[in-house]
Amino acid sequence: MHASVLSAVQIAVTLALVAWMITGFTRLSGRWLRWKMFCRATFTIVTLTGTKDGRSEPVNVYDYLSPGSFILGPPQLQAILNYLTHKGQYDRIDGRGRLLNAEGEQPIEVRDSRVVL
């Protein structure tokens, strides 16, 4: 094979690989999580306030995730809320936040220790 043919094949393969890599970052159906690696992930960003005996304080649910874990979906959030209220640490937990997934962003609310989408 001639050097010019080999170099043309290398260039074509390189361009095809670059085009394939770029399409991995193109816009999917939602505003967030465009990279295909995250297209099935669901992230919850919330600000919560726990009430116990009439006193309120901020609640950081991310402290209750497993070490190295950062994805908090609505079922995991509800499980942590159940744990905190049944343990007796709080009488109720309320708050607001956002749910981010491949379909986009939507508001999420916590009312009386229940996750409401």
SULDAQUI-V373614 format. One record per residue. N is the residue number from 0. SS is DSSP state (H for helix, E for strand, C for the rest). PHI is phi in whole degrees, -180 to 180 (999 if undefined). Layout:
# SULDAQUI-V373614
n = [N | N]
ss = [SS | SS]
phi = [PHI | PHI]
This chain:
# SULDAQUI-V373614
n = [0 | 1 | 2 | 3 | 4 | 5 | 6 | 7 | 8 | 9 | 10 | 11 | 12 | 13 | 14 | 15 | 16 | 17 | 18 | 19 | 20 | 21 | 22 | 23 | 24 | 25 | 26 | 27 | 28 | 29 | 30 | 31 | 32 | 33 | 34 | 35 | 36 | 37 | 38 | 39 | 40 | 41 | 42 | 43 | 44 | 45 | 46 | 47 | 48 | 49 | 50 | 51 | 52 | 53 | 54 | 55 | 56 | 57 | 58 | 59 | 60 | 61 | 62 | 63 | 64 | 65 | 66 | 67 | 68 | 69 | 70 | 71 | 72 | 73 | 74 | 75 | 76 | 77 | 78 | 79 | 80 | 81 | 82 | 83 | 84 | 85 | 86 | 87 | 88 | 89 | 90 | 91 | 92 | 93 | 94 | 95 | 96 | 97 | 98 | 99 | 100 | 101 | 102 | 103 | 104 | 105 | 106 | 107 | 108 | 109 | 110 | 111 | 112 | 113 | 114 | 115 | 116]
ss = [C | C | H | H | H | H | H | H | H | H | H | H | H | H | H | H | H | H | H | H | H | H | H | C | C | C | C | C | C | C | C | C | C | C | C | H | H | H | C | C | C | C | E | E | E | E | E | E | E | E | E | E | C | C | E | E | E | E | E | C | H | H | H | H | C | C | C | C | C | C | C | C | C | H | H | H | H | H | H | H | H | H | H | H | H | H | C | C | C | C | C | E | E | E | E | E | E | E | E | E | E | C | C | E | E | E | E | E | E | E | E | C | C | E | E | E | C]
phi = [999 | -74 | -63 | -70 | -70 | -62 | -67 | -66 | -66 | -62 | -65 | -64 | -66 | -63 | -64 | -64 | -65 | -64 | -64 | -64 | -68 | -65 | -67 | -67 | -108 | -77 | -69 | -91 | -67 | -104 | -80 | -105 | 58 | -76 | -73 | -60 | -62 | -103 | -66 | -105 | -83 | -128 | -113 | -122 | -118 | -133 | -118 | -121 | -128 | -100 | -118 | -139 | 54 | 83 | -102 | -111 | -152 | -67 | -118 | -107 | -70 | -69 | -68 | -98 | -78 | -63 | -57 | 85 | -92 | -135 | -93 | -124 | -94 | -56 | -64 | -67 | -62 | -64 | -64 | -68 | -62 | -61 | -60 | -67 | -81 | -73 | -71 | 92 | -70 | -138 | -78 | -154 | -132 | -132 | 171 | -139 | -175 | -131 | -112 | -115 | -152 | -64 | -80 | 125 | -119 | -142 | -71 | -133 | -135 | -116 | -124 | 51 | 68 | -123 | -79 | -123 | -94]
